[in-house]
Amino acid sequence: MSESRRHVQQFALWMSLFVLMFVSMIVLFAAVGSHPVWGSLRWTFAALPFIPLLFALREFRHGLDTLDELQRRIQLEAFAFSLGCTSMLAFAYGMLEAFGGEPHVSLIFVLPVAAIFWGVGAVLARRRYQ
């Protein structure tokens, strides 16, 4: 198995664990509500899903190290596309929210939007270098 493939599998494993823990926390908090027994434990349990994210970030970084120059350039362009699009979308919606009366949207949606734009940016960059 190539080193790059191993990093992708490890990244997928850590992200799967994050999603599982995240959904579990949502279900747990919905079940127990704001019961006073939880107190500061709520913060601890709310932070637990982010432990796998740290490991996923590490694998992502190590995976980038295994890429050749062209693949790195494609990923850099995808990241730049994602950063630009996500920033513009967040700013535009923030203005609509502040001055146009649009409903509040949680920051929890920023990462999935950025990931979608990253994928779109990667497809566009790959096409450019074919």
C-alpha positions as CSV (number, residue, x, y, z in Angstrom):
1,M,0.0,0.0,0.0
2,S,1.4,3.4,-0.9
3,E,2.2,5.9,1.8
4,S,-0.3,8.4,0.3
5,R,-3.1,5.8,0.3
6,R,-2.3,5.0,4.0
7,H,-2.7,8.6,4.9
8,V,-6.0,8.9,3.1
9,Q,-7.3,5.8,4.9
10,Q,-6.1,7.1,8.3
11,F,-7.7,10.5,7.6
12,A,-11.0,8.8,6.6
13,L,-10.8,6.8,9.8
14,W,-10.3,9.8,12.1
15,M,-13.0,11.8,10.3
16,S,-15.4,8.9,10.6
17,L,-14.7,8.7,14.3
18,F,-15.3,12.5,14.5
19,V,-18.7,12.2,12.8
20,L,-19.7,9.3,15.0
21,M,-18.7,11.2,18.2
22,F,-20.3,14.4,17.0
23,V,-23.6,12.7,16.2
24,S,-23.4,10.9,19.6
25,M,-23.0,14.2,21.4
26,I,-26.0,15.7,19.6
27,V,-28.1,12.8,20.6
28,L,-26.8,12.8,24.2
29,F,-27.4,16.5,24.7
30,A,-30.8,16.3,23.2
31,A,-31.6,13.4,25.7
32,V,-30.3,15.0,28.8
33,G,-31.0,18.7,28.0
34,S,-29.6,21.2,30.4
35,H,-29.8,19.0,33.5
36,P,-27.8,20.7,36.3
37,V,-25.9,17.5,37.1
38,W,-24.0,18.0,33.8
39,G,-22.5,21.3,34.8
40,S,-18.9,21.6,33.5
41,L,-19.1,18.1,32.1
42,R,-21.1,19.5,29.2
43,W,-18.0,21.4,28.0
44,T,-15.8,18.3,28.3
45,F,-18.3,16.1,26.4
46,A,-18.8,18.9,23.8
47,A,-15.0,19.0,23.2
48,L,-14.5,15.2,22.9
49,P,-15.3,15.0,19.2
50,F,-12.5,17.4,18.4
51,I,-9.8,14.9,19.6
52,P,-10.2,12.8,16.4
53,L,-10.1,16.1,14.4
54,L,-6.6,16.8,15.7
55,F,-5.4,13.4,14.5
56,A,-7.2,13.9,11.1
57,L,-5.4,17.2,10.8
58,R,-2.1,15.5,11.5
59,E,-2.8,12.8,8.8
60,F,-3.9,15.5,6.4
61,R,-0.6,17.3,6.9
62,H,1.5,14.2,6.5
63,G,-0.5,13.2,3.4
64,L,0.3,16.6,1.8
65,D,4.0,15.8,2.4
66,T,3.7,12.7,0.2
67,L,2.3,14.6,-2.8
68,D,4.4,15.6,-5.8
69,E,4.8,19.2,-6.9
70,L,1.8,19.2,-9.3
71,Q,-0.5,17.6,-6.8
72,R,0.6,20.1,-4.1
73,R,-0.1,22.9,-6.6
74,I,-3.6,21.5,-7.3
75,Q,-4.3,21.3,-3.6
76,L,-3.0,24.8,-3.0
77,E,-5.2,26.2,-5.7
78,A,-8.2,24.2,-4.3
79,F,-7.5,25.6,-0.9
80,A,-7.3,29.2,-2.3
81,F,-10.6,28.7,-4.1
82,S,-12.2,27.3,-1.0
83,L,-10.9,30.1,1.2
84,G,-12.1,32.8,-1.2
85,C,-15.5,31.3,-1.9
86,T,-16.2,30.5,1.8
87,S,-15.0,33.9,2.9
88,M,-17.2,35.7,0.4
89,L,-20.2,33.6,1.2
90,A,-19.8,34.0,4.9
91,F,-19.3,37.8,4.6
92,A,-22.3,38.2,2.2
93,Y,-24.6,36.1,4.4
94,G,-23.3,38.0,7.5
95,M,-24.3,41.3,5.9
96,L,-27.7,39.9,5.0
97,E,-28.1,38.6,8.5
98,A,-27.1,41.9,10.1
99,F,-29.0,44.2,7.8
100,G,-31.4,42.2,5.7
101,G,-33.2,40.3,8.5
102,E,-32.1,36.9,7.4
103,P,-32.1,34.2,10.1
104,H,-28.9,33.4,12.0
105,V,-26.9,30.4,10.7
106,S,-24.6,28.6,13.0
107,L,-20.9,28.6,12.4
108,I,-21.0,24.8,12.4
109,F,-21.8,25.0,8.7
110,V,-18.6,26.8,7.7
111,L,-16.4,23.7,7.6
112,P,-18.7,21.6,5.4
113,V,-19.1,24.6,3.0
114,A,-15.4,25.0,2.9
115,A,-14.9,21.3,2.2
116,I,-17.4,21.4,-0.6
117,F,-15.7,24.4,-2.2
118,W,-12.3,22.6,-1.7
119,G,-13.6,19.7,-3.7
120,V,-14.9,22.0,-6.5
121,G,-11.6,23.9,-6.5
122,A,-9.7,20.6,-6.8
123,V,-11.8,19.5,-9.8
124,L,-11.3,22.9,-11.5
125,A,-7.5,22.8,-10.8
126,R,-7.1,19.2,-12.1
127,R,-8.9,20.1,-15.3
128,R,-6.6,23.0,-15.8
129,Y,-3.5,20.8,-15.6
130,Q,-4.7,18.0,-17.8
